[in-house]
Amino acid sequence: TTIGTTTTIDGDLVLVSDSKGFSFSYPTDWVMEETFGDYVITAPSGGASSTEFQILLEDSDDSPVEAGEAYAEFAAAFLTNFELISQGEATVGGLPGYVIEYTAAFGTGGTDRYLEGYVSANGFLFNVVYVGPLTDYDTWLTDGLVIWNSFDFGG
């Protein structure tokens, strides 16, 4: 099921306009999948431990600050090798939000680096995440920030 419409812009970016009132762009060499209203956009490197950008819509009454602080507490208590880099209120998609940056390992996997944001818009709590193995995080960071900075909740 397609929940968003896509349009290629200047051959370099794909614009996705979602029916829930938000849009974002991603580089044409990344691969996007839509699942149950969420988006996962994977960097060209591929593989089981790939760098990706996730857009998760949550049905929650929590504010972005409440959600971000709660997740930071959870991560510190339960994730292996958790190390907080920064956290605090920030703008996400032009709206007030909350951002956490950290490194951690899930289960027996390697350590990944995360840039994770929370923002409320159009009746949803959005969780946007740029994540990758420590070895690839910086390689794809420029593209990840293109996606991050393209968020628009104007319609």
RALINMO-V510424 format. One record per pair of residues at least 4 apart in sequence whose ideal C-beta (glycine too) atoms are under 7 Angstrom apart, sorted by the first residue. I is the first residue (numbers start at 0). J is the second residue. Records with the same first field share a line. If there is no record, write none. Layout:
I=J, J
//
This chain:
1=33
2=17, 18, 33, 36
3=15, 16, 17, 33
4=16
5=13, 14, 15
6=14
7=13, 27
8=12, 14, 24
10=27
11=26, 27
12=24, 25, 26, 27
13=24, 25, 27
14=22, 24
15=22, 23
16=22
17=21, 22
19=56, 121, 123
20=121, 152, 154
21=92, 120, 121, 150, 151, 152
22=151
23=54, 146, 149, 150
24=145, 146, 149
25=29, 31, 40, 146
26=142, 145
28=43
29=40, 41, 42, 43, 142
30=41
31=38, 40
32=39
33=38
36=56
37=54, 55, 56
38=54
39=51, 53
40=51, 52, 146
41=45, 49, 51
42=49, 50, 51, 139, 142
44=49, 50, 135
45=49
48=108, 109, 132
50=131, 135, 136, 139
51=130
52=128, 129, 143, 146
53=128
54=125, 127
55=126
56=123, 125
57=123, 124, 126
59=66, 124
61=65, 66, 124
62=66, 119
63=67, 95, 96, 97, 117, 118, 119
64=68, 88, 97
65=69
66=70, 97, 117, 124
67=71, 86, 97, 99, 117
68=72
69=73
70=74, 99
71=75, 83, 86, 99
72=76
73=77
74=78, 81, 101, 103
75=81, 83
78=103, 104, 105
79=103, 104
80=102, 103, 104, 110
81=101, 103
82=101, 102
83=101
84=100, 101, 102
85=100
86=98, 99
87=98
88=95, 97
89=96, 97, 98, 116
90=94, 95, 96
91=96, 98, 116, 118, 127, 150
92=118, 120, 150, 151, 152
93=151, 152
94=118, 120, 152
96=116, 117, 118
97=116, 117
98=115, 116
99=115
100=113, 114
101=113
102=110, 111, 112, 133
103=110, 111, 113
104=108, 109, 110, 111
109=132
110=133
111=130, 131, 132, 133
112=131, 133, 136
113=128, 130
114=129
115=126, 128
116=127
117=124, 125, 126
118=125
119=124
120=125, 152
121=152
127=147, 150
129=143, 147
131=135, 136, 139
132=136
135=139
136=140
139=143
140=144
141=145
142=146
143=147
144=148
145=149
//
